[in-house]
């Protein structure tokens, strides 16, 4: 079953926002992530997508990817599962200039 997120990024005081999409231990299988920059004023945003596990570390699937407004990026995650003792899936938004990024995320 697909999961949907609408994530509005960092406030004026913070340059970055990290959001947990799937917590470790949820036993959810994901084969694809879709990211769309939906910001209203035409500003690009920078996105990181990574998996992380305590004592093992952080591993980037996407690092510092710039998404122009209206662009959708799909990334294959075939075989990812956040089983008990496994990895969590995370998204980090970094704002450009003074704008607050907004991204739609679909996990399927």
N, C-alpha and C positions, 0 to 999 in steps of 0.2 A: 504494500500500500504506500502511495506517495505521501510525503510530508511537505508542507508548505510553510515558508517563513517570509515575512516582510520585515526587513531589518533596516532601521534608520540609524546611521552611524554616530560618530563622536559628536559630543556637544561642543560648544564654543571653547570650553575650558580644556578639553582633551583632544588630542590629535588622532587617537585610535580607539576602536571599540572591538573587543573580542567577544564572540558569542559561541557558546557550546551548542552545536546542532544535534549531536547524538552523544549521550553520556556513555561511558564505558559500562558494560553490563546490561545494556538494553536488549541484546540479542536481536538486533535489527540488521537485515541484509540490505545493502544499497549497491546498485549497479551504475548509477549515474547521478551527477550533480549538475544542475542548471543554474546559472547566475545571470541576472538581468539588471543593468543599471537603470533605475526608474526615476532618477533625479529630475525635477521639473525644470531647472534653469540651464540645463545643458552642460553640466560639469562632469568630467570624468572622475572615477574613483579608483583607488588602488585596493586590490583584494588579495588576501592570502587564504589558502585553505590547507589545513594540516591535520594530521592525526597525532595523538599524544597518549602516552601511557606512563604512569608513575614508574620510576626507576629505569625506564627504557629510553624515554626522551620524546622529542618532537621531530616529526618527519613531514616535510612540505610536499604537498601534491601540486599546489600552485603558489608561487612566491612573487610578490610585487607585480601582479598582473593589472594593467590599466584597462578599465572598461569604459569606453565612451558611452554616452547616454543612448539608450535604446538598443544597445548591443546585448545579445545573449551568448554566453559562453557555456558550452556543455563539455563536461569532463567525465571520462569513463572511470568508474570505481569498481569494476568487476571484481568480485571476490571479497569486498570489504564487509566485515561483520563486527559489530561492537559487543561480542559475547563477553560473558563474565571473565574478568581478568584481562580483557582485551583493550583495544584502543578506543578513544573517543574521537569524534570528528568536530573540528572547530573552524570558524570563519573569523578573519580579522579584516576590518575596514579601516582604511587610512584616508583622512580627508585631504583634499587638495585645495589650496588657497583657503578661503574662509567658508567654503561650502560644507554642508553636512551631507554625506553620501547616503543614498537609499538604494537598497538592493533587494530584489525578489529572489528567493532561493527555493528550488524544488529538488527534493531527494526522491529518487525512484529506483 
